Amino acid sequence: MSPLSTEPALVHTFRELWAELSGIGRAPDGGYLRFAWSPAEVALRDWFRVQAARRGMPVTDDGNGNLFAVWSSTEGTSSGAAPAAGAAGGVLTGSHFDSVPHGGAFDGPLGIVSAFLAVDLLRERGFQPTRPITVAAFAEEEGSRFGVACLGSRLLTGAIDPQRAAALTDRDGLSLGDVLGSVPAGARPDLVARFDAYVELHVEQGRALAGPVGVASAIWPHGRWRFDVEGEGNHAGTTLMSDRRDPMLTYAFTVLAANKEARLRGAHATVGRVEVTPNATNAIPSAVRGWLDARAADDETLAGLVEALAKKATERAGRDGTAIRFTAESTTGEVRFDAALAESLATLLGGVPILPTGAGHDAGVLSAHLPTAMLFVRNPTGVSHAPAESATDADCAEGVKALARVLEELSARPLVDHGEGVAR
């Protein structure tokens, strides 16, 4: 492996490693189709195992589809130790491989590539971890296949029941249990208790950073709600306008009302997916199903937005002769990362900015169980979840250096008393 001690060498090495996975799952429009456990995402999992093997890092699957590769002072022993992330007091890093439909290249994989390169950089400096450093690839972070974001980390931490998760289905009717071949393992407190900290590097999903790297302070509360509108299917050419019970009208009103309620509250509301039955040009729909993604700066504002929207949509349905029902598919409350940790890391990295984000991450799920931090790498376009998502090789190299410095610092900190298996 090429020396990484100089800036050009690190940029070059990042570019080479990034090229190994940049073509996997790429669509003609430049976006990516890397749904969880799809052939493309499985290929990336294989790539993860190859990278870990190159570095002598044992890999394990936690029974929920999450992969862990361990670097520890015991590596290379005949025991093949540490498949469950080594001894207590470890430091966890990583991200995810899966994408939204036609998503960007950097959302998720950047954190995994950077983690392996940070290990390389620390090794080149002669650093030997006194506690294990583990690189993770979490499953179904986007929720694009089975509808629940951060599914892998939710299963790991017990935030979702494994039986409920196993019954989740994708758009082809396949269940998670079918895909995995069994019910997922669910909560692994034994594994979570092995870590004293988690730090996730991620591409910036916005355009707030003036410099290459920043540190996260919080994640806005957010959630996904499915709304089902039922009406009466009929002929488009023979049904009088006054006789119609058209669910599309209620759906359209709900989309516009979501936009209005979000703007009034300084929040975000998006309806980016819809299913229409029977989905014919010359037929009045019998049913319309939509999905709302809503986010706000605090829990109260988010709850107020969804409540006001449901009330207005229900009133409109009464006028349209339809019925509407809202179902929460996944919700996450406000996450505030460990403030002392964020401040210390920002100082460690030369006073980089600390900023909140409206995007959800596995770090948000894990933050309820152990001290957690996030690093952001500048995105010059500010676009995410789309092909125009971007980061320069030079900024990515700065991200690798920052992550390496953070891992070195965290691995040198005193051990945390986990009590009954949960980091305090």
C-alpha positions as CSV (number, residue, x, y, z in Angstrom):
1,M,0.0,0.0,0.0
2,S,1.4,3.4,-0.9
3,P,2.7,5.7,1.8
4,L,0.1,8.2,3.0
5,S,2.3,10.7,4.9
6,T,2.2,13.4,2.2
7,E,-0.9,15.2,1.0
8,P,-0.6,14.2,-2.6
9,A,-0.1,10.5,-1.6
10,L,-3.2,10.5,0.6
11,V,-5.3,12.1,-2.1
12,H,-4.0,9.6,-4.7
13,T,-4.7,6.7,-2.4
14,F,-8.2,7.9,-1.6
15,R,-8.9,8.3,-5.3
16,E,-7.6,4.7,-6.0
17,L,-9.7,3.1,-3.3
18,W,-12.8,5.2,-4.1
19,A,-12.5,4.0,-7.8
20,E,-12.8,0.4,-6.6
21,L,-16.4,0.9,-5.6
22,S,-17.5,3.9,-7.6
23,G,-18.9,1.8,-10.5
24,I,-20.9,-0.6,-8.3
25,G,-24.7,0.0,-8.6
26,R,-24.3,3.1,-10.8
27,A,-27.3,4.0,-13.0
28,P,-27.1,5.7,-16.4
29,D,-28.0,9.0,-14.8
30,G,-25.0,8.9,-12.6
31,G,-27.0,8.1,-9.5
32,Y,-26.8,4.9,-7.5
33,L,-29.2,2.0,-7.0
34,R,-27.7,0.2,-4.0
35,F,-30.7,-1.0,-2.0
36,A,-30.0,-3.1,1.0
37,W,-29.1,-6.8,0.2
38,S,-29.5,-6.1,-3.6
39,P,-26.7,-7.5,-5.8
40,A,-25.0,-4.1,-5.8
41,E,-25.0,-3.7,-2.1
42,V,-23.9,-7.4,-1.6
43,A,-21.0,-6.6,-3.9
44,L,-20.1,-3.7,-1.6
45,R,-20.3,-6.0,1.4
46,D,-17.9,-8.3,-0.4
47,W,-15.6,-5.4,-1.0
48,F,-15.7,-4.6,2.7
49,R,-14.6,-8.1,3.5
50,V,-11.8,-7.9,1.0
51,Q,-10.6,-4.6,2.5
52,A,-10.7,-6.0,6.0
53,A,-8.8,-9.1,4.9
54,R,-6.1,-6.9,3.3
55,R,-5.6,-5.3,6.7
56,G,-5.8,-8.4,8.8
57,M,-9.0,-7.3,10.4
58,P,-11.4,-10.1,11.4
59,V,-15.0,-9.5,10.2
60,T,-18.3,-10.6,11.7
61,D,-22.0,-10.2,11.0
62,D,-24.1,-9.4,14.1
63,G,-27.1,-11.4,12.9
64,N,-28.8,-8.2,11.8
65,G,-26.9,-7.6,8.6
66,N,-24.4,-5.2,10.2
67,L,-20.7,-6.0,9.4
68,F,-17.8,-5.2,11.8
69,A,-14.1,-5.3,11.0
70,V,-11.7,-5.1,14.0
71,W,-8.3,-3.7,14.4
72,S,-6.8,-4.6,17.7
73,S,-3.5,-5.2,19.4
74,T,-4.3,-8.9,19.3
75,E,-4.7,-9.1,15.6
76,G,-2.8,-11.8,13.8
77,T,-3.1,-14.3,16.7
78,S,-4.0,-17.9,16.0
79,S,-7.3,-17.4,17.9
80,G,-8.8,-15.2,15.1
81,A,-10.1,-13.1,18.0
82,A,-12.5,-10.2,18.1
83,P,-15.3,-11.1,15.7
84,A,-17.7,-9.4,18.1
85,A,-15.5,-6.2,18.1
86,G,-12.8,-7.2,20.6
87,A,-12.5,-6.3,24.2
88,A,-14.5,-3.7,26.1
89,G,-13.6,-0.1,25.6
90,G,-13.4,-0.2,21.8
91,V,-13.9,2.7,19.4
92,L,-16.4,2.2,16.6
93,T,-16.5,4.1,13.3
94,G,-18.0,3.5,9.8
95,S,-21.3,4.2,8.0
96,H,-23.5,2.4,5.4
97,F,-23.4,1.3,1.8
98,D,-27.1,1.4,0.8
99,S,-28.6,4.3,-1.1
100,V,-31.8,6.0,-1.9
101,P,-33.1,5.4,-5.5
102,H,-30.7,7.2,-7.8
103,G,-28.8,8.7,-4.8
104,G,-25.4,10.2,-4.6
105,A,-22.0,8.4,-4.4
106,F,-20.8,9.8,-1.1
107,D,-23.7,9.3,1.3
108,G,-22.6,6.4,3.4
109,P,-19.7,4.8,1.5
110,L,-17.5,7.8,2.2
111,G,-17.5,7.0,5.9
112,I,-16.4,3.4,5.3
113,V,-13.7,4.2,2.8
114,S,-12.4,6.9,5.1
115,A,-12.4,4.6,8.1
116,F,-10.2,2.0,6.3
117,L,-7.8,4.7,5.1
118,A,-7.7,6.2,8.7
119,V,-6.6,2.8,9.9
120,D,-3.9,2.8,7.2
121,L,-2.7,6.2,8.1
122,L,-2.5,5.4,11.8
123,R,-0.6,2.2,11.1
124,E,1.9,4.1,8.9
125,R,2.5,6.5,11.8
126,G,3.3,3.5,13.9
127,F,0.2,3.8,16.1
128,Q,-0.8,0.7,17.9
129,P,-4.3,0.8,19.4
130,T,-4.5,0.0,23.1
131,R,-8.2,-0.8,22.6
132,P,-9.9,-2.2,19.5
133,I,-10.9,0.1,16.6
134,T,-13.8,-1.3,14.7
135,V,-15.1,-0.3,11.2
136,A,-18.8,-1.0,10.7
137,A,-21.0,-1.2,7.7
138,F,-24.6,-0.8,8.9
139,A,-27.5,-2.3,7.0
140,E,-30.5,-0.4,5.5
141,E,-29.7,3.0,6.8
142,E,-31.7,4.8,4.1
143,G,-34.8,2.6,4.6
144,S,-35.3,2.6,0.8
145,R,-36.0,-1.1,0.6
146,F,-37.9,-2.0,3.8
147,G,-39.3,1.4,4.8
148,V,-37.5,1.9,8.1
149,A,-34.5,4.1,8.2
150,C,-31.4,3.0,10.2
151,L,-32.9,-0.5,10.4
152,G,-29.6,-2.2,11.1
153,S,-28.6,0.0,14.0
154,R,-32.2,0.0,15.3
155,L,-32.0,-3.8,15.4
156,L,-28.6,-3.8,17.0
157,T,-29.7,-1.5,19.8
158,G,-33.1,-3.0,20.4
159,A,-35.0,0.0,19.0
160,I,-37.1,-2.2,16.8
161,D,-38.5,-5.7,17.5
162,P,-36.9,-8.3,15.3
163,Q,-40.2,-10.0,14.6
164,R,-41.6,-6.8,13.3
165,A,-38.5,-6.1,11.3
166,A,-38.6,-9.6,9.8
167,A,-42.2,-9.0,8.6
168,L,-41.3,-5.7,6.8
169,T,-41.7,-6.1,3.0
170,D,-40.1,-4.4,0.0
171,R,-42.0,-3.3,-3.1
172,D,-41.8,-6.8,-4.6
173,G,-43.4,-8.3,-1.5
174,L,-40.3,-9.9,-0.2
175,S,-39.9,-9.7,3.6
176,L,-36.7,-9.0,5.4
177,G,-37.0,-12.5,6.9
178,D,-37.1,-13.9,3.4
179,V,-34.0,-11.9,2.4
180,L,-32.0,-12.8,5.5
181,G,-33.2,-16.4,5.6
182,S,-34.3,-16.0,9.2
183,V,-35.6,-13.5,11.8
184,P,-32.8,-11.0,12.6
185,A,-31.0,-11.4,15.9
186,G,-32.3,-8.2,17.3
187,A,-30.7,-6.4,20.3
188,R,-27.1,-7.2,21.0
189,P,-26.3,-5.4,24.3
190,D,-23.2,-7.6,24.6
191,L,-21.9,-6.0,21.4
192,V,-22.9,-2.5,22.1
193,A,-21.3,-2.7,25.5
194,R,-17.9,-3.3,23.9
195,F,-17.8,0.2,22.6
196,D,-17.0,3.4,24.5
197,A,-17.6,5.7,21.5
198,Y,-18.8,5.9,18.0
199,V,-17.7,8.5,15.4
200,E,-19.3,8.5,11.9
201,L,-17.8,10.5,9.0
202,H,-20.3,11.6,6.5
203,V,-20.6,13.8,3.5
204,E,-22.2,17.2,4.3
205,Q,-25.8,17.2,3.2
206,G,-26.2,20.9,2.6
207,R,-23.8,23.8,2.0
208,A,-22.9,25.2,5.4
209,L,-19.2,24.3,5.6
210,A,-16.7,26.9,4.6
211,G,-13.8,24.5,5.3
212,P,-13.2,20.9,4.5
213,V,-14.4,19.4,7.8
214,G,-17.0,20.1,10.5
215,V,-18.4,18.4,13.6
216,A,-22.1,17.6,14.2
217,S,-24.0,19.0,17.2
218,A,-27.5,17.5,16.7
219,I,-29.9,15.8,14.4
220,W,-33.4,17.3,13.9
221,P,-36.3,15.0,14.9
222,H,-37.8,13.4,11.9
223,G,-40.1,10.6,10.7
224,R,-42.0,8.9,7.9
225,W,-45.7,8.7,7.8
226,R,-47.7,6.8,5.2
227,F,-51.1,8.2,4.4
228,D,-53.7,6.1,2.7
229,V,-56.6,7.8,0.9
230,E,-59.6,5.7,-0.2
231,G,-62.3,6.8,-2.6
232,E,-64.3,5.2,-5.4
233,G,-62.9,4.1,-8.7
234,N,-64.9,5.1,-11.8
235,H,-64.8,6.1,-15.4
236,A,-63.0,9.3,-16.3
237,G,-65.2,10.1,-19.2
238,T,-68.7,9.3,-17.9
239,T,-68.6,10.2,-14.2
240,L,-70.0,13.7,-13.4
241,M,-67.6,15.9,-11.5
242,S,-70.2,16.3,-8.8
243,D,-70.6,12.5,-8.4
244,R,-66.9,11.8,-7.9
245,R,-65.2,10.5,-4.7
246,D,-61.7,11.1,-6.0
247,P,-58.8,10.2,-3.6
248,M,-56.4,12.1,-5.8
249,L,-58.0,15.4,-4.8
250,T,-57.5,14.6,-1.1
251,Y,-53.9,13.5,-1.8
252,A,-53.1,16.6,-3.7
253,F,-54.5,18.8,-1.0
254,T,-52.5,16.9,1.6
255,V,-49.2,17.5,-0.3
256,L,-49.9,21.2,-0.6
257,A,-51.0,21.4,3.1
258,A,-47.8,19.7,4.2
259,N,-45.8,22.3,2.3
260,K,-47.7,25.1,4.0
261,E,-47.6,23.7,7.5
262,A,-43.8,23.1,7.2
263,R,-43.2,26.7,5.9
264,L,-45.2,28.2,8.8
265,R,-43.1,26.4,11.3
266,G,-39.6,26.7,9.7
267,A,-39.7,22.9,9.3
268,H,-39.3,20.5,6.3
269,A,-42.0,18.4,4.7
270,T,-41.6,16.2,1.6
271,V,-43.9,13.8,-0.2
272,G,-41.5,12.0,-2.6
273,R,-43.3,8.7,-3.2
274,V,-46.9,7.9,-4.3
275,E,-48.8,4.8,-5.4
276,V,-52.1,5.0,-7.3
277,T,-54.7,2.3,-7.8
278,P,-55.4,1.3,-10.5
279,N,-52.9,3.8,-12.0
280,A,-54.7,4.3,-15.3
281,T,-55.0,7.5,-17.3
282,N,-58.7,7.1,-18.0
283,A,-59.8,5.9,-14.6
284,I,-60.6,7.8,-11.4
285,P,-58.4,6.2,-8.7
286,S,-60.0,4.0,-6.1
287,A,-57.0,4.6,-3.7
288,V,-53.9,6.7,-3.4
289,R,-51.1,6.0,-1.0
290,G,-48.4,8.6,-0.2
291,W,-45.4,8.9,2.1
292,L,-44.6,12.0,4.1
293,D,-41.1,12.8,5.3
294,A,-41.3,15.5,8.0
295,R,-38.4,17.1,10.0
296,A,-38.2,20.0,12.4
297,A,-35.8,21.7,14.8
298,D,-37.5,20.2,17.9
299,D,-40.0,17.4,18.8
300,E,-42.8,19.8,19.6
301,T,-42.7,21.5,16.3
302,L,-42.6,18.2,14.4
303,A,-45.6,16.8,16.4
304,G,-47.5,20.0,15.7
305,L,-46.8,19.9,12.0
306,V,-48.1,16.3,11.6
307,E,-51.1,16.9,13.9
308,A,-52.2,20.0,12.0
309,L,-51.7,18.2,8.6
310,A,-53.7,15.2,9.7
311,K,-56.6,17.4,10.9
312,K,-56.7,19.5,7.7
313,A,-56.4,16.4,5.4
314,T,-59.2,14.6,7.3
315,E,-61.5,17.7,6.9
316,R,-60.7,17.8,3.2
317,A,-61.4,14.1,2.9
318,G,-64.9,14.7,4.3
319,R,-65.6,17.3,1.6
320,D,-64.2,15.0,-1.1
321,G,-66.2,12.0,0.0
322,T,-63.0,10.0,0.7
323,A,-61.3,8.7,3.8
324,I,-57.7,9.2,4.8
325,R,-55.6,7.4,7.4
326,F,-52.1,8.3,8.7
327,T,-49.7,5.6,9.9
328,A,-46.3,6.4,11.4
329,E,-43.7,4.0,9.8
330,S,-40.6,5.3,11.6
331,T,-40.0,8.2,13.9
332,T,-36.9,9.5,15.6
333,G,-36.8,12.2,18.3
334,E,-34.3,15.0,18.5
335,V,-30.7,13.8,18.9
336,R,-28.2,16.0,20.7
337,F,-24.7,14.5,20.4
338,D,-22.4,14.6,23.4
339,A,-21.6,18.3,23.6
340,A,-18.4,17.9,25.5
341,L,-17.2,15.3,23.0
342,A,-18.2,17.5,20.0
343,E,-16.4,20.6,21.4
344,S,-13.3,18.6,22.3
345,L,-13.1,17.1,18.8
346,A,-13.7,20.5,17.1
347,T,-10.8,21.9,19.2
348,L,-8.7,18.8,18.4
349,L,-9.2,19.5,14.7
350,G,-8.2,23.1,14.9
351,G,-11.4,24.8,15.7
352,V,-13.6,23.5,12.9
353,P,-17.3,24.5,13.1
354,I,-20.0,22.6,15.0
355,L,-23.3,22.5,13.2
356,P,-26.7,20.6,13.3
357,T,-28.2,18.6,10.5
358,G,-31.7,17.7,9.4
359,A,-30.5,14.3,8.0
360,G,-30.9,11.1,10.0
361,H,-27.9,8.8,10.6
362,D,-27.0,5.6,12.4
363,A,-25.1,7.8,14.8
364,G,-28.4,9.2,16.0
365,V,-29.6,5.7,16.9
366,L,-26.4,4.8,18.7
367,S,-26.2,8.1,20.6
368,A,-28.8,6.7,23.0
369,H,-26.4,4.0,24.1
370,L,-22.8,5.5,24.0
371,P,-21.0,8.8,23.4
372,T,-21.3,9.5,19.7
373,A,-19.9,12.1,17.3
374,M,-20.1,12.9,13.6
375,L,-17.6,14.5,11.2
376,F,-18.9,16.1,8.0
377,V,-16.9,16.5,4.8
378,R,-17.7,19.6,2.7
379,N,-20.1,19.2,-0.2
380,P,-19.5,22.0,-2.7
381,T,-22.9,21.4,-4.5
382,G,-24.9,21.1,-1.3
383,V,-26.9,18.4,-3.1
384,S,-27.5,15.0,-1.5
385,H,-29.7,12.0,-2.2
386,A,-29.2,12.9,-5.9
387,P,-26.5,12.3,-8.5
388,A,-25.1,15.8,-8.0
389,E,-23.9,15.0,-4.5
390,S,-20.2,15.8,-4.4
391,A,-16.9,16.1,-2.5
392,T,-13.5,16.8,-3.8
393,D,-10.6,14.3,-3.4
394,A,-8.7,16.9,-1.4
395,D,-11.5,17.5,1.1
396,C,-12.0,13.7,1.4
397,A,-8.3,13.3,2.2
398,E,-8.7,16.0,4.9
399,G,-11.7,14.0,6.2
400,V,-9.5,10.9,6.5
401,K,-6.8,12.8,8.4
402,A,-9.5,14.2,10.7
403,L,-11.0,10.8,11.4
404,A,-7.6,9.3,12.0
405,R,-6.8,12.0,14.6
406,V,-10.2,11.5,16.3
407,L,-9.8,7.7,16.4
408,E,-6.3,8.1,17.9
409,E,-7.6,10.5,20.5
410,L,-10.6,8.4,21.5
411,S,-8.6,5.2,21.7
412,A,-6.4,6.9,24.2
413,R,-9.2,8.1,26.6
414,P,-9.9,6.4,29.9
415,L,-12.3,3.4,29.8
416,V,-16.0,4.2,30.3
417,D,-17.9,2.3,33.1
418,H,-20.7,0.6,31.2
419,G,-22.7,-0.5,34.3
420,E,-25.2,-3.0,33.0
421,G,-23.9,-3.0,29.5
422,V,-24.8,0.5,28.4
423,A,-22.3,3.3,28.0
424,R,-22.9,6.2,30.3
